[in-house]
């Protein structure tokens, strides 16, 4: 699954366009490397998102095309 879509479906970022912009700005890392919006996300990857002065680290636990609001937090584990 594309990184920008995963960030939106998992609700780590609310909108796909915002996720795309964050990737273009170099604020999203997968396994310690800067990732583009089209990068492939798989189970076990560690995603790091920089929001201003704070950073969110999450490990991908599942990948799904659609997720309800209640199920979205089950797609990752915060580190």
Secondary structure, DSSP 4 states (H G I P E B T S, - for coil): -BHHHHHHHTTSSS-HHHHHHHHHTT-EEETTEE--TT-B--TT-EEEEEETTEEEEEEE----S---HHHHGGGEEE-
